Amino acid sequence: LSIFEKEGVIKLKPGVDKVTARISDIVENPKKLKFLPNVEAALLPQMYNNEEGDAVVINANYAIDAGLDPVKDPIAVESGENNP
């Protein structure tokens, strides 16, 4: 969720830890996006390829394994700084 907040797509409750934020911590969602919780990370590239979402957040290792370019393909990239 931190990526979506960083890009100005949603707002999270003030004071919420961005790393552990939950869907219930979203306080503003003007585009009325639907978030699917607890999707197995390995399935995300398949969801992307099947166009099962307007945006799919995929870990770089799974993106690479699926033949995606984690530098050229994403619309947003998570910062490597202050990121556990």
C-alpha positions, 0 to 999 in steps of 0.5 A: 500500500505504501507504493500507492500512497507514495504515488498519491493514489490513496491515503493511509491513516496518519501514523500507520506503519507504511510497511505493515499497513492493511487495507483497513488503514486506507482513509482515502481512495478517490479512484475507488480501487479494490485491493485483494488481500493475501494473494500468493506472490507467485500468482501475481505475474499470472494475474498481470498476464491475464489482466485480472487487475488494473494494477498488480504489485509484483515482487521483482524476483517474481517479475523477472521469473515471469519475463517482465523487466522490473525497470521498464515495465512498472508504472511505479517502483518501491524505493530501496531506501528505508525499506526492510 
